[in-house]
Amino acid sequence: TMTGQQLLQKAASLQEKHVFVMVTSVATSRKRLELMRLGAREIVAKPFDPAALAELIAPYLGPGGRPPALAQDLAPVPLPDDAALTTLGLAALQSVLERMAFTEIVPVADGLPPTMLFGASVRLDAGERRWIVRLAADGRTGGELSSRITGQDPGADETLCLRLDAMRELVSMVGGDLANRAAVRFEGATLSLPTSGVLPPQAVRQVSMRGLRLVPGGHHVWLGVEQLP
C-alpha cells in the first residue's frame, strides 16, 4: 500500500498522464501546495459533500478522461443553486485568503459571535437570477485583514474605516473569483459594486453562514449566499 502523496510521486516518475483529484484530512495550505507541486489537479478536504465532489470531478469525466459508460455511472447529482454557489464561494474565499499568506485555513462550524461584526456584500447576477454574497468578521479579524490588504494597522481607529475598507476589498476579490467559478454553471455572471458596514449579529443570523478559521491568530471569516426573489 502507499499514501496518496506517494502515488503522485510514483506517477510523476513514470510520466503518467492522468488527472488526480486528491481527498485529504490534512488540507492545510502547505499540504495543498505539496500535492499541487506533485501534480494534483484538485484537492478536497475531509469531510466533504459527496454531491459537491461529484460536481467537482464531472469536467474530468468522459472523452479523454474516463470511458463514457463509467462517466455516465458517476454522473453527479446537480446541487441546488444556493448550495452550489456556497461551495464555490467558500472555495473562492479560501483561494483569496491563501494568496494573503495565511499559513492554514480550516473550515469550521463555529457560529457567529454575539459581538459587533464587520460585514460586506456583493450581488451576483446570472440572467434573471440574483444572489447576495455576504462576508462577516469580528473586530480582531477586521484589523488583521486591514493590515494584510491595505498595509495599514487600524489600531484603535475609532472611525472603523480601515476595517470596513478591508472587508469591502475582500468581498470584491472573493466576488470576482466566484464569478469566474460560477460562469461554468451560470452563464453571464456579473457583479454589482460591493458594500460594507458595521452589523449587529442578528442582522445576518437569518442567513446560513459558513465559517473559515485563519491561522495564525485564530481569526474567522464567515460566508453566506442568499438567493433574492
Phi, psi and chi 1 to 4 in degrees:
 res  aa     phi    psi   chi1   chi2   chi3   chi4
   1 THR       -  160.4   60.8      -      -      -
   2 MET  -149.2  159.6   63.6  177.1   67.4      -
   3 THR   -77.8  167.0   65.8      -      -      -
   4 GLY   -61.3  -37.7      -      -      -      -
   5 GLN   -65.8  -39.9 -173.2  163.8  -24.8      -
   6 GLN   -65.1  -35.7  -69.4  169.8  -26.0      -
   7 LEU   -62.9  -44.0  174.1   62.1      -      -
   8 LEU   -61.0  -43.0  -74.3  176.6      -      -
   9 GLN   -62.7  -41.5  -68.0  169.5  -29.8      -
  10 LYS   -65.0  -44.2 -177.1   68.0  172.1  178.3
  11 ALA   -62.6  -38.9      -      -      -      -
  12 ALA   -64.8  -38.1      -      -      -      -
  13 SER   -69.5  -27.6   67.7      -      -      -
  14 LEU   -90.9   -2.9  -63.5  174.9      -      -
  15 GLN    55.0   38.3  -63.3 -176.0  -25.3      -
  16 GLU   -74.6  137.0  -65.1  -74.2  -13.9      -
  17 LYS  -101.2   87.4  -64.5 -173.8 -179.6  -61.3
  18 HIS  -130.8  158.8  -64.2  -66.0      -      -
  19 VAL   -97.0  125.9  173.3      -      -      -
  20 PHE  -112.4  125.1  -70.2   93.9      -      -
  21 VAL  -111.0  114.4  176.4      -      -      -
  22 MET   -99.3  137.7  -52.1  -59.0  -66.4      -
  23 VAL  -112.7  125.5  177.7      -      -      -
  24 THR  -141.6  148.7  177.1      -      -      -
  25 SER   -90.4   -7.6   58.4      -      -      -
  26 VAL  -114.0   78.7 -173.7      -      -      -
  27 ALA   -99.0   44.1      -      -      -      -
  28 THR   -72.5  163.5   63.5      -      -      -
  29 SER   -59.8  -38.7  -62.3      -      -      -
  30 ARG   -65.4  -43.7  178.3  175.9  -62.5  178.6
  31 LYS   -65.2  -41.2  174.3   59.3   69.9  173.4
  32 ARG   -59.0  -44.1  -72.5  172.0  177.7  -90.8
  33 LEU   -63.9  -41.6 -176.7   57.7      -      -
  34 GLU   -60.8  -46.1  -70.7  176.4   -1.6      -
  35 LEU   -67.6  -37.4  -66.1  174.5      -      -
  36 MET   -66.4  -38.4  -69.8  174.4   66.7      -
  37 ARG   -64.3  -28.3  -76.3  174.6  173.2  168.1
  38 LEU   -85.3   -4.5  -70.3  170.7      -      -
  39 GLY   115.0    4.4      -      -      -      -
  40 ALA   -65.9  132.3      -      -      -      -
  41 ARG   -84.6  -40.9 -175.0   70.0   59.5   84.3
  42 GLU  -134.6  148.9  -56.2  -77.4   -3.3      -
  43 ILE  -130.6  124.9  -59.1  165.7      -      -
  44 VAL  -115.7  131.3  178.8      -      -      -
  45 ALA   -89.7  140.5      -      -      -      -
  46 LYS   -83.8  146.0  -63.6  178.9 -177.4  178.7
  47 PRO   -75.6  156.4   29.4  -34.6      -      -
  48 PHE  -134.8  159.8   57.8   85.4      -      -
  49 ASP   -85.0  118.1  176.8    1.8      -      -
  50 PRO   -55.3  -37.7  -25.8   34.7      -      -
  51 ALA   -66.6  -38.0      -      -      -      -
  52 ALA   -67.3  -37.4      -      -      -      -
  53 LEU   -64.7  -42.2  177.1   61.7      -      -
  54 ALA   -60.9  -40.6      -      -      -      -
  55 GLU   -67.5  -34.7 -174.5  158.8  -57.8      -
  56 LEU   -65.7  -41.6  178.5   68.9      -      -
  57 ILE   -86.6  -10.0   65.9  175.6      -      -
  58 ALA   -53.8  -42.7      -      -      -      -
  59 PRO   -62.6  -19.2  -22.5   34.1      -      -
  60 TYR   -93.4   -0.6  -55.7  114.2      -      -
  61 LEU   -96.4  161.8  -57.9  177.9      -      -
  62 GLY    96.7 -156.7      -      -      -      -
  63 PRO   -53.9  128.9  -25.2   34.4      -      -
  64 GLY    83.2   -7.0      -      -      -      -
  65 GLY  -122.0  -67.8      -      -      -      -
  66 ARG  -130.0  157.5  -66.4  -74.3 -166.7  -90.0
  67 PRO   -55.9  144.5  -23.2   33.0      -      -
  68 PRO   -54.5  -37.5  -25.5   33.8      -      -
  69 ALA   -62.7  -43.3      -      -      -      -
  70 LEU   -67.6  -39.1 -178.1   56.0      -      -
  71 ALA   -59.6  -39.2      -      -      -      -
  72 GLN   -68.0  -39.6 -175.6  175.4    1.3      -
  73 ASP   -62.2  -34.5  -68.2  -19.2      -      -
  74 LEU   -98.4   13.3  -65.0  179.1      -      -
  75 ALA   -55.7  130.0      -      -      -      -
  76 PRO   -73.6  151.6   28.5  -35.8      -      -
  77 VAL   -81.0  118.5  176.7      -      -      -
  78 PRO   -59.1  136.7  -21.1   32.1      -      -
  79 LEU   -75.9  146.5  -74.9  173.5      -      -
  80 PRO   -56.4  152.4  -21.6   31.9      -      -
  81 ASP   -54.9  -45.3  -71.2  -12.8      -      -
  82 ASP   -62.6  -42.8  -71.6    3.9      -      -
  83 ALA   -66.6  -39.9      -      -      -      -
  84 ALA   -63.7  -43.7      -      -      -      -
  85 LEU   -68.2  -34.2  -83.8 -179.7      -      -
  86 THR   -64.5  -44.0  -62.1      -      -      -
  87 THR   -60.7  -46.4  -61.7      -      -      -
  88 LEU   -66.6  -36.8  -65.8  173.0      -      -
  89 GLY   -65.3  -41.5      -      -      -      -
  90 LEU   -64.7  -39.0  -73.9  169.2      -      -
  91 ALA   -64.0  -40.5      -      -      -      -
  92 ALA   -65.5  -43.0      -      -      -      -
  93 LEU   -62.6  -44.7  176.1   59.3      -      -
  94 GLN   -63.8  -40.5  179.2  154.1  -12.9      -
  95 SER   -61.4  -44.4  175.3      -      -      -
  96 VAL   -64.9  -45.0  169.0      -      -      -
  97 LEU   -66.1  -35.8  -67.1  172.5      -      -
  98 GLU   -62.9  -35.9  -75.0  177.7  -15.4      -
  99 ARG   -68.7  -17.7  -65.2 -161.1  -63.4  -90.6
 100 MET   -88.7    7.9  -65.7  166.0   61.6      -
 101 ALA    72.1   29.8      -      -      -      -
 102 PHE   -71.5  136.8  -73.3  100.9      -      -
 103 THR   -78.2  -22.1   57.7      -      -      -
 104 GLU  -153.1  139.3 -174.1  175.9   -3.7      -
 105 ILE  -132.5  119.5  -59.5  170.1      -      -
 106 VAL  -121.9  124.0 -176.3      -      -      -
 107 PRO   -63.8  137.4  -19.9   32.2      -      -
 108 VAL  -136.2  162.1  -67.3      -      -      -
 109 ALA  -103.8   14.4      -      -      -      -
 110 ASP   -60.9  133.5  -63.3    3.5      -      -
 111 GLY   -78.1  167.9      -      -      -      -
 112 LEU   -65.2  141.1  -65.9  167.3      -      -
 113 PRO   -74.6  154.8   28.5  -35.2      -      -
 114 PRO   -81.4   44.2   32.1  -35.5      -      -
 115 THR  -130.9  172.1   57.6      -      -      -
 116 MET   -60.5  138.8 -179.8 -179.2   68.9      -
 117 LEU  -118.1  152.5  -63.0  170.6      -      -
 118 PHE  -100.8  124.9  -65.9   86.1      -      -
 119 GLY  -123.3  157.6      -      -      -      -
 120 ALA  -150.3  149.5      -      -      -      -
 121 SER  -144.8  157.5   63.4      -      -      -
 122 VAL  -144.6  144.8   65.5      -      -      -
 123 ARG   -98.5  132.5 -163.5 -178.9   78.0 -161.8
 124 LEU  -108.8  123.1  177.2   69.8      -      -
 125 ASP  -109.5  136.2  -66.7   -6.0      -      -
 126 ALA  -140.5   98.9      -      -      -      -
 127 GLY    66.7 -125.7      -      -      -      -
 128 GLU   -93.9    2.1  -63.3 -177.8   -5.9      -
 129 ARG   -97.4  144.0  -69.8  169.5  -65.1 -179.5
 130 ARG  -136.4  141.7  -61.0  176.4  -60.6  163.1
 131 TRP  -132.0  150.3  -67.7  -91.5      -      -
 132 ILE  -105.2  124.7  -67.1  -67.8      -      -
 133 VAL  -103.2  118.9 -179.9      -      -      -
 134 ARG  -113.3  141.8  -66.2 -176.8  175.1   89.3
 135 LEU  -119.6  148.1  -62.1 -178.3      -      -
 136 ALA  -141.5  146.6      -      -      -      -
 137 ALA  -152.4  153.6      -      -      -      -
 138 ASP   -83.6 -179.2   60.3   18.5      -      -
 139 GLY   -62.4  -41.3      -      -      -      -
 140 ARG   -62.7  -44.1  -68.9  175.2   58.0 -112.5
 141 THR   -67.4  -39.2  -56.1      -      -      -
 142 GLY   -58.7  -39.8      -      -      -      -
 143 GLY   -66.1  -40.9      -      -      -      -
 144 GLU   -64.6  -42.5  179.4   67.6   19.3      -
 145 LEU   -65.1  -38.2  -67.3  171.9      -      -
 146 SER   -61.2  -42.9  176.6      -      -      -
 147 SER   -62.7  -38.0  -62.3      -      -      -
 148 ARG   -81.5  -35.1  -68.9  174.3 -178.0  -99.4
 149 ILE   -86.2  -46.6  -67.5  175.3      -      -
 150 THR   -97.1  -13.6   68.5      -      -      -
 151 GLY    76.1   11.3      -      -      -      -
 152 GLN  -120.2  135.3  -58.1 -179.4   67.3      -
 153 ASP   -85.7  116.8 -177.3   -3.8      -      -
 154 PRO   -68.5  -21.4   25.7  -34.4      -      -
 155 GLY    51.7 -127.8      -      -      -      -
 156 ALA   -99.5   37.4      -      -      -      -
 157 ASP   -57.1  103.2  174.7   23.9      -      -
 158 GLU   -71.3  -23.4  -64.5 -178.9   -2.3      -
 159 THR   -80.1  -14.3   66.0      -      -      -
 160 LEU    66.0    8.6  -49.3  178.3      -      -
 161 CYS   -60.9  -42.3  -70.4      -      -      -
 162 LEU   -65.7  -39.9  -68.8  177.5      -      -
 163 ARG   -64.7  -42.5  -69.6  178.2  173.8   85.5
 164 LEU   -66.5  -40.2  -67.8  175.0      -      -
 165 ASP   -60.6  -40.8  -73.3  -12.7      -      -
 166 ALA   -65.4  -42.5      -      -      -      -
 167 MET   -64.6  -40.2  -70.7  -59.7  -62.9      -
 168 ARG   -65.6  -39.6 -172.4  161.9   51.3 -113.3
 169 GLU   -68.2  -38.9 -179.0   64.0   22.3      -
 170 LEU   -63.4  -47.0  178.8   63.7      -      -
 171 VAL   -68.2  -27.6   79.9      -      -      -
 172 SER   -66.7  -44.0  179.8      -      -      -
 173 MET   -66.3  -43.4  -68.6 -172.2  -70.4      -
 174 VAL   -64.8  -41.1  170.9      -      -      -
 175 GLY   -62.0  -41.3      -      -      -      -
 176 GLY   -63.4  -43.4      -      -      -      -
 177 ASP   -64.1  -42.8 -168.2  -46.7      -      -
 178 LEU   -64.6  -39.7  174.3   56.4      -      -
 179 ALA   -61.6  -39.1      -      -      -      -
 180 ASN   -64.9  -42.5  -69.3  -27.2      -      -
 181 ARG   -68.7  -38.8  -64.4  169.3 -172.6  -96.8
 182 ALA   -73.3  -21.4      -      -      -      -
 183 ALA   -61.6  -24.9      -      -      -      -
 184 VAL   -65.3  -36.6  176.2      -      -      -
 185 ARG  -100.2  -36.9  176.0  164.7  178.9  162.0
 186 PHE  -117.7  106.3  -53.9  100.2      -      -
 187 GLU   -68.4  144.5  -65.6 -176.8    3.2      -
 188 GLY    69.6   30.5      -      -      -      -
 189 ALA   -68.4  127.0      -      -      -      -
 190 THR  -131.0  160.9   59.9      -      -      -
 191 LEU  -116.5  148.9  -64.2  171.8      -      -
 192 SER   -90.2  175.1   67.7      -      -      -
 193 LEU   -68.6  139.0  -67.8  175.1      -      -
 194 PRO   -73.5  151.3   27.2  -33.9      -      -
 195 THR  -126.5  159.4   61.1      -      -      -
 196 SER  -144.9  161.5   62.1      -      -      -
 197 GLY  -174.0  169.6      -      -      -      -
 198 VAL   -89.9  128.8  178.6      -      -      -
 199 LEU  -122.5  135.9  -55.5  172.9      -      -
 200 PRO   -72.0  146.5   25.4  -31.9      -      -
 201 PRO   -53.1  -35.4  -24.9   33.4      -      -
 202 GLN   -66.3  -15.0   60.2  -91.2   24.7      -
 203 ALA   -70.1  -23.0      -      -      -      -
 204 VAL  -120.4    3.0  -68.8      -      -      -
 205 ARG   -69.6  -24.3  -73.9 -160.5 -175.7  -79.1
 206 GLN   -75.9   -9.9   69.4  -87.2   19.8      -
 207 VAL  -101.3  134.9  179.3      -      -      -
 208 SER   -69.5  115.7  177.0      -      -      -
 209 MET  -111.2  134.4  -56.7  -73.1  -77.6      -
 210 ARG  -108.0  138.4  -58.0  -82.7  -64.0  -82.1
 211 GLY  -109.2  152.7      -      -      -      -
 212 LEU  -126.5  134.9  -63.8  177.2      -      -
 213 ARG  -100.2  133.7 -174.7  172.8   67.5 -114.2
 214 LEU  -106.4  133.2  -42.2  178.4      -      -
 215 VAL  -119.4  133.7  178.7      -      -      -
 216 PRO   -79.9  166.9   30.7  -35.8      -      -
 217 GLY   102.7  -23.5      -      -      -      -
 218 GLY    66.9   26.5      -      -      -      -
 219 HIS   -76.1  162.1  -54.9  -68.7      -      -
 220 HIS  -130.6  144.7  -68.8   73.6      -      -
 221 VAL  -130.6  133.9  178.5      -      -      -
 222 TRP  -110.9  145.7  -67.1  -91.7      -      -
 223 LEU  -128.6  139.8  176.1  140.5      -      -
 224 GLY  -139.5  145.6      -      -      -      -
 225 VAL  -123.8  127.7  175.0      -      -      -
 226 GLU  -131.2  125.7  178.6 -175.5   16.7      -
 227 GLN   -79.5  135.3 -174.1  164.6    3.4      -
 228 LEU   -89.4  149.6  -61.2  175.6      -      -
 229 PRO   -68.3      -   23.3  -32.6      -      -
